[in-house]
Structure formats: C-alpha cells, structure tokens
Amino acid sequence: FESRLIRTALAATHGRRMEAAQRLGIGRNTITRKIQELGLDAAEDLGV
C-alpha cells in the first residue's frame, strides 16, 4: 500500500520528492528513506 501511495505522489509531482513529501504530509528525508527501503526508484516508477 505504502509503495503505491508514494509512486502515485511522485507521478503527480513529476518525480519531485519534496513536493510529493509535502502532499503526503511527511518530510523530505522520510520519503527518501521510504523510497530506498521499498526499493523504489523515482525515475523508473515514472516510466522515464
């Protein structure tokens, strides 16, 4: 669930982590840590 939520926020913000974190109500460091923990790569998830 969490990975889908983060991927959706990143897609909506065109990969901008700071903006995605703000929309999710979490900090920049937290979203970066979650991306690493969940094995997500922002560019790959956006299809870039």
TORVEXGU-277113 format. One record per residue (C-alpha): residue number from 1; x, y, z. Coordinates in steps of 0.02 Angstrom, whole numbers, padded with zeros to 5 digits. Layout:
N
{resi->NUM; u->X; v->Y; w->Z}
...
END
This chain:
48
{resi->1; u->00000; v->00000; w->00000}
{resi->2; u->00136; v->00123; w->00051}
{resi->3; u->00237; v->00097; w->-00108}
{resi->4; u->00084; v->00128; w->-00217}
{resi->5; u->00046; v->00288; w->-00121}
{resi->6; u->00223; v->00353; w->-00142}
{resi->7; u->00228; v->00306; w->-00327}
{resi->8; u->00064; v->00398; w->-00355}
{resi->9; u->00127; v->00553; w->-00265}
{resi->10; u->00289; v->00551; w->-00365}
{resi->11; u->00194; v->00530; w->-00528}
{resi->12; u->00080; v->00676; w->-00484}
{resi->13; u->00229; v->00787; w->-00445}
{resi->14; u->00333; v->00729; w->-00595}
{resi->15; u->00462; v->00649; w->-00480}
{resi->16; u->00489; v->00797; w->-00365}
{resi->17; u->00519; v->00716; w->-00197}
{resi->18; u->00500; v->00873; w->-00092}
{resi->19; u->00330; v->00913; w->-00167}
{resi->20; u->00274; v->00732; w->-00154}
{resi->21; u->00326; v->00728; w->00029}
{resi->22; u->00228; v->00887; w->00064}
{resi->23; u->00072; v->00815; w->-00019}
{resi->24; u->00089; v->00657; w->00086}
{resi->25; u->00120; v->00756; w->00245}
{resi->26; u->00292; v->00681; w->00276}
{resi->27; u->00468; v->00752; w->00274}
{resi->28; u->00590; v->00751; w->00130}
{resi->29; u->00709; v->00635; w->00221}
{resi->30; u->00567; v->00517; w->00264}
{resi->31; u->00509; v->00498; w->00084}
{resi->32; u->00689; v->00471; w->00027}
{resi->33; u->00712; v->00336; w->00160}
{resi->34; u->00546; v->00253; w->00115}
{resi->35; u->00594; v->00251; w->-00070}
{resi->36; u->00757; v->00163; w->-00025}
{resi->37; u->00675; v->00043; w->00098}
{resi->38; u->00540; v->-00007; w->-00026}
{resi->39; u->00662; v->-00023; w->-00170}
{resi->40; u->00577; v->00111; w->-00272}
{resi->41; u->00669; v->00215; w->-00400}
{resi->42; u->00577; v->00376; w->-00440}
{resi->43; u->00631; v->00386; w->-00623}
{resi->44; u->00593; v->00202; w->-00654}
{resi->45; u->00420; v->00214; w->-00575}
{resi->46; u->00377; v->00364; w->-00681}
{resi->47; u->00424; v->00272; w->-00840}
{resi->48; u->00565; v->00393; w->-00879}
END
